[in-house]
């Protein structure tokens, strides 16, 4: 496989890093549940002449006649972590979703003429909180589909949403059950992001793409499962020609990280994957750099939050994200940034939770807008499920990591493609390895890895 870097002019200030097995970033104990319900605007302003990424090669410039969102309202639910331990990874997604809704209602004619509203509720970074949030957006707000942005939420609300007949239409994919049938997701879990174990192994693929081969990890001491990542790295390393040299456990309350840093440096690590909460990751990186470490650090998935690691001087990172690169020059990513500038109240959405939210909403707009009920009819959850079961080979011009095809039988297929990045001197670039996973080239091109 050949690796390449696709440079972008969009720089970042920082990155939040902890790996696939880490606990969530923040320890915020606030327990306020919030619901965002932006007004639905019937717009008559000509949309900008940009391609929004609905269909490759298709002219999606909005016409004035198509811009009237005067049909029946459709409500999309969002269960996310505004507060609690996971908040730093997810607490901007409600702003992104609300900006998308205002953009769609104002400039894009709604979803097939239906004005759209986001019903967002804080899951408090707990299973119990997520379950309450799911009931709120469905029973009180009338959501016909739910996006999940909380790594603790998916299995916690699976039985409720399945019983209620409400589909999961995108977001994170950390808690997706296996095909063992132990959880309650049938064929209405419409994942739009990469799933484990491929996403878990992607930091090793990124290490290879970045040109380093001696891979180590610093993982959380508080959760025993964190140390189990070593078993995965032992399996994946030979498959991608990366040498796994060892693992150290670190605790958030440890008085010093000198010993684990010296241990990993002594093992010859060229890249250290951080499987710890963000505040701990900052301390570990600073200590390792102080001890003379000259290699890279790694980060993965929703942990990559650009505004959290800006205090670390000389930071050089590589890793993977499960949402499209927010720094990409490609028109679909530019449309995302433009909408946030116009409707996002200066939110900092440089994180994959923001881009996975946007991609999930854009898939809803395309699929339901083109194939859902007429604008004078109500859109039901059953309508959404039927429409999604007909999605075949969709990539949204690179906003999705691979062609998405859903099935009516069993669990939906795993997504084994993702985007990789390298961060050098405050600038993100897209790394690629092998053939394009989503069929596009340039800085929206994804890479893939299948374990087994």
C-alpha positions in Angstrom: 0.0 0.0 0.0 1.2 3.5 -0.7 0.7 6.4 1.6 0.2 10.1 0.7 -0.5 13.3 2.4 -3.1 15.7 1.1 -2.3 19.1 2.6 -4.9 21.7 3.5 -4.7 25.4 4.1 -7.0 25.1 7.1 -4.8 25.1 10.3 -5.9 24.1 13.7 -5.0 25.2 17.2 -5.0 21.8 18.9 -6.3 18.2 19.2 -8.0 16.3 22.0 -6.6 12.8 22.2 -7.6 9.6 23.8 -8.0 6.3 22.0 -10.8 3.9 21.2 -10.9 2.3 24.7 -10.6 5.5 26.8 -13.2 7.0 29.0 -14.7 10.2 27.8 -12.9 13.5 28.0 -14.5 15.7 30.7 -15.5 15.1 34.3 -18.1 17.9 34.3 -20.8 16.9 36.9 -23.5 19.3 35.6 -26.7 17.4 35.1 -28.9 19.9 33.2 -30.8 18.4 30.3 -31.3 20.7 27.3 -33.5 20.7 24.3 -32.8 22.8 21.3 -35.7 23.6 19.0 -34.8 26.2 16.5 -37.6 28.0 14.7 -38.4 26.8 11.2 -37.9 29.5 8.6 -39.5 29.7 5.2 -36.7 31.1 3.1 -36.7 33.0 -0.1 -33.1 33.8 -0.4 -31.2 32.4 -3.3 -28.8 29.6 -2.2 -25.1 30.0 -2.9 -23.9 28.3 -6.1 -22.1 25.5 -4.4 -22.4 21.7 -4.6 -23.6 20.3 -1.3 -22.4 16.8 -1.9 -25.8 15.0 -2.5 -24.8 13.2 -5.6 -21.5 13.0 -7.5 -21.6 15.3 -10.5 -25.1 16.5 -9.9 -25.9 20.2 -10.0 -27.4 20.9 -6.6 -27.7 24.7 -6.9 -31.0 25.6 -5.2 -33.6 27.2 -7.4 -35.9 29.8 -6.0 -39.0 27.8 -6.7 -37.6 24.9 -4.7 -36.7 26.9 -1.6 -40.0 27.2 0.1 -40.3 24.9 3.2 -44.0 25.2 3.7 -44.9 21.6 4.3 -45.5 19.7 7.5 -42.7 19.9 10.1 -40.3 16.9 10.5 -38.4 16.5 13.8 -35.0 14.9 14.1 -33.9 13.8 17.6 -30.3 14.3 18.8 -29.1 12.5 22.0 -25.7 13.8 22.9 -23.4 14.6 25.7 -23.6 18.3 26.6 -22.4 17.6 30.1 -20.6 14.8 31.9 -17.4 12.9 31.2 -17.9 12.8 27.4 -18.9 16.4 27.0 -15.7 17.7 25.5 -16.0 15.3 22.5 -19.7 16.0 21.8 -20.9 19.3 23.3 -20.9 21.3 20.0 -23.1 18.9 18.0 -26.4 20.5 19.0 -25.1 23.8 17.6 -24.0 22.1 14.4 -27.4 20.4 14.0 -29.3 23.6 14.7 -27.1 25.5 12.2 -27.8 22.8 9.6 -31.6 23.0 10.3 -31.6 26.8 9.8 -29.5 26.5 6.7 -31.8 23.8 5.2 -35.0 25.7 6.0 -33.6 29.1 4.9 -31.7 28.1 1.8 -32.5 24.6 0.7 -36.3 24.5 0.9 -36.3 22.2 4.0 -36.3 18.4 3.5 -38.4 17.9 0.4 -40.5 21.0 1.3 -40.8 19.9 5.0 -39.4 22.4 7.5 -37.1 20.5 9.9 -36.5 21.0 13.6 -33.8 19.5 15.8 -34.9 18.2 19.2 -31.7 17.8 21.2 -31.4 16.4 24.7 -28.4 16.0 27.0 -27.7 12.3 27.8 -25.3 13.4 30.6 -22.6 11.0 29.4 -24.5 8.1 31.1 -26.6 5.3 30.0 -29.5 6.4 32.3 -29.2 9.9 31.0 -29.2 8.8 27.4 -32.3 6.7 28.0 -34.2 9.6 29.5 -33.0 11.9 26.6 -34.2 9.4 24.0 -37.7 9.3 25.6 -37.8 13.1 25.7 -37.0 13.6 22.0 -39.4 10.9 20.9 -42.4 11.2 23.3 -42.3 15.0 24.0 -40.8 16.3 20.8 -42.1 13.8 18.2 -38.7 12.8 16.6 -39.0 10.4 13.7 -35.3 9.5 13.8 -32.5 9.9 16.3 -28.9 10.7 15.9 -26.6 9.5 18.7 -23.5 11.5 19.8 -22.5 9.8 23.0 -20.3 6.7 23.1 -22.1 5.4 26.2 -25.6 5.8 24.7 -26.1 3.4 21.9 -26.9 0.1 23.6 -28.5 1.9 26.5 -31.3 3.2 24.3 -31.4 0.4 21.7 -34.3 -1.5 23.2 -36.4 1.6 23.8 -35.9 3.0 20.3 -36.5 -0.4 18.7 -39.7 -1.0 20.7 -40.9 2.5 19.8 -40.1 1.9 16.1 -37.7 4.9 15.9 -34.6 4.4 13.7 -31.1 5.5 14.7 -30.0 7.5 11.7 -26.3 8.2 12.4 -23.7 9.6 14.8 -21.1 7.6 16.7 -20.7 3.8 16.2 -18.7 2.8 19.3 -21.4 0.7 21.0 -22.8 -1.1 18.0 -23.5 -4.7 19.0 -22.1 -7.7 17.2 -24.1 -10.0 15.1 -24.6 -12.2 18.2 -28.0 -10.7 18.8 -27.2 -9.8 22.3 -28.5 -6.3 21.9 -31.8 -5.1 20.5 -30.7 -3.2 17.3 -32.4 -5.0 14.4 -32.1 -3.5 10.9 -33.0 0.1 12.0 -29.5 1.1 13.3 -28.4 3.1 10.2 -24.8 3.7 11.1 -23.0 6.3 9.1 -19.5 6.1 10.7 -16.8 3.4 10.9 -17.2 0.7 13.5 -14.9 -1.4 15.6 -12.6 -3.3 15.2 -11.6 -1.4 12.1 -11.8 2.0 13.7 -9.9 0.7 16.7 -7.0 -0.5 14.5 -6.9 2.6 12.4 -4.3 4.4 14.5 -1.8 1.7 13.5 -2.7 2.2 9.9 -2.2 6.0 10.4 1.2 5.4 11.9 2.2 3.4 8.9 0.9 6.2 6.6 2.8 8.8 8.6 6.0 6.9 8.1 6.6 5.5 11.6 6.6 1.8 12.5 7.3 1.4 16.2 3.9 1.8 17.9 3.3 2.2 21.7 0.3 3.2 23.8 -0.4 5.0 27.0 -3.8 4.0 28.2 -6.0 4.7 31.2 -5.4 2.9 34.5 -8.9 3.5 35.8 -10.7 1.2 33.3 -9.3 -2.4 33.0 -10.5 -2.7 29.5 -8.1 0.0 28.4 -5.1 -2.3 28.8 -6.8 -4.9 26.6 -6.0 -2.7 23.6 -2.6 -4.3 23.6 -4.1 -7.6 22.4 -5.6 -5.9 19.4 -2.3 -4.1 18.6 -0.5 -7.4 18.7 -2.8 -8.8 16.1 -3.0 -5.7 13.8 0.7 -4.8 13.9 2.0 -7.5 11.6 -1.0 -7.0 9.2 0.0 -3.4 8.5 3.8 -3.8 9.0 3.9 -1.8 12.2 5.7 -3.1 15.3 3.9 -2.9 18.6 6.5 -2.2 21.2 4.5 -1.9 24.4 1.9 -0.3 26.5 1.9 1.8 29.8 -1.0 2.6 32.0 -1.4 6.1 33.4 -4.0 7.4 35.8 -5.5 10.9 35.9 -4.5 11.3 39.5 -0.9 10.1 39.1 1.5 12.7 40.5 4.0 12.2 37.7 4.1 10.7 34.2 7.9 10.6 34.0 8.1 6.8 34.6 5.7 5.7 31.8 7.2 8.2 29.4 10.7 6.9 30.0 9.4 3.3 29.7 7.9 4.0 26.3 10.8 6.0 25.1 13.1 3.2 26.2 11.1 0.7 24.2 11.9 2.8 21.1 8.4 4.2 20.5 8.1 6.3 17.4 4.4 7.0 18.0 2.4 6.8 21.2 -1.3 6.3 21.0 -3.1 8.1 23.9 -5.9 6.1 25.4 -6.6 8.5 28.2 -8.9 11.4 29.0 -7.9 14.7 27.3 -6.5 16.5 30.4 -4.4 13.5 31.2 -3.3 13.3 27.6 -2.0 16.8 27.7 0.0 16.1 30.8 1.4 12.9 29.4 2.4 14.5 26.1 4.1 17.5 27.9 6.0 15.1 30.2 7.1 12.8 27.4 8.3 15.8 25.3 10.1 17.1 28.4 11.9 13.8 28.8 13.2 14.1 25.2 10.6 12.2 23.2 10.9 13.2 19.6 8.2 11.0 18.0 4.5 11.3 17.2 1.4 11.0 19.3 -1.8 9.4 18.1 -5.5 10.0 18.6 -8.7 8.4 17.2 -12.4 9.0 16.4 -14.4 11.5 18.4 -11.4 12.2 20.6 -9.9 14.4 18.0 -11.1 17.8 19.1 -9.0 20.6 17.7 -9.3 23.2 20.4 -8.2 21.1 23.4 -4.5 20.6 22.9 -3.4 24.0 21.8 -1.1 24.4 24.9 1.2 21.6 23.8 4.1 23.1 21.9 5.8 21.1 19.1 2.8 18.7 18.9 3.1 16.2 16.0 0.2 13.8 15.7 -1.4 11.2 13.4 -4.5 9.2 13.7 -8.0 8.6 12.4 -11.3 10.4 12.6 -14.8 8.8 12.0 -16.3 12.0 10.4 -15.1 13.7 7.3 -12.2 16.1 7.6 -13.5 19.6 8.5 -10.3 21.1 7.0 -10.9 19.7 3.5 -11.0 22.0 0.5 -13.6 19.9 -1.3 -16.9 21.6 -2.0 -19.0 19.4 0.4 -16.7 20.3 3.3 -16.7 24.0 2.2 -20.5 24.0 2.3 -20.4 22.7 5.9 -18.1 25.5 6.9 -20.0 28.1 5.1 -23.3 27.1 6.8 -21.7 27.2 10.2 -20.3 30.7 9.4 -23.8 31.9 8.4 -25.9 30.1 11.0 -23.6 28.7 13.7 -22.9 31.7 15.9 -19.1 31.3 15.7 -19.1 27.7 17.1 -15.8 25.8 16.9 -16.8 22.7 15.0 -13.4 21.3 14.3 -14.1 17.8 15.5 -15.4 14.6 14.0 -18.5 14.6 16.2 -19.5 17.8 14.3 -18.8 16.3 10.9 -20.5 13.0 11.6 -23.6 14.9 12.7 -23.5 17.0 9.6 -23.1 13.9 7.3 -26.0 12.1 9.1 -28.3 15.1 8.6 -27.3 15.5 4.9 -28.1 11.8 4.4 -31.5 12.4 5.9 -32.0 15.4 3.7 -31.1 13.6 0.5 -32.9 10.3 1.2 -36.1 11.6 2.8 -36.2 14.7 0.6 -36.0 12.7 -2.6 -38.0 9.6 -1.6 -40.1 10.6 1.4 -43.8 11.7 1.6 -45.0 14.8 -0.2 -44.6 18.0 1.7 -48.3 18.2 2.6 -48.2 14.7 4.3 -46.7 13.9 7.7 -43.3 12.1 7.7 -43.4 9.2 10.1 -40.7 7.0 11.6 -42.0 4.1 9.4 -41.5 6.3 6.4 -37.9 7.1 7.4 -37.2 3.4 7.9 -38.6 2.5 4.5 -36.6 5.3 2.8 -33.3 4.3 4.5 -33.8 0.6 3.6 -33.7 1.8 -0.1 -30.3 3.6 0.3 -27.8 2.0 -2.0 -24.2 3.0 -2.6 -24.5 6.5 -1.2 -21.3 8.5 -0.4 -22.6 12.1 -0.3 -19.6 13.0 -2.5 -17.2 12.0 0.1 -19.0 13.1 3.3 -19.4 9.4 4.1 -16.4 7.1 4.5 -17.6 4.4 2.1 -20.6 3.7 -0.1 -23.5 3.1 2.2 -26.1 0.4 1.5 -28.6 -0.6 4.1 -30.4 -4.0 4.4 -33.8 -5.1 5.5 -32.4 -8.2 7.2 -30.2 -8.6 10.2 -27.8 -5.9 11.5 -26.7 -3.2 9.1 -23.3 -3.9 7.5 -20.2 -2.7 9.4 -18.4 0.3 8.0 -14.7 -0.4 7.7 -13.4 2.9 6.2 -12.3 6.1 7.9 -10.3 9.2 7.4 -6.7 9.6 8.6 -4.8 12.7 9.5 -1.5 14.1 10.4 -1.0 17.2 12.4 2.3 19.1 11.9 3.0 22.7 13.0 -0.6 23.3 13.8 -1.9 22.2 10.3 -4.0 19.2 9.5 -3.5 17.2 6.4 -5.3 14.1 5.2 -3.3 10.9 5.1 -4.4 8.1 2.8 -3.3 4.5 2.5 -4.3 2.3 -0.4 -7.3 2.8 -2.6 -10.0 5.3 -1.9 -12.7 3.9 0.4 -15.4 6.4 -0.7 -14.5 6.8 -4.3 -13.2 10.4 -4.1 -9.7 11.8 -4.4 -8.0 14.6 -2.5 -8.6 15.6 1.1 -12.0 13.9 1.4 -10.5 10.5 0.4 -10.9 7.8 3.0 -8.9 4.7 3.7 -10.1 1.2 4.8 -9.0 -1.7 7.0 -10.7 -5.0 7.5 -9.6 -7.2 10.5 -9.8 -10.9 9.7 
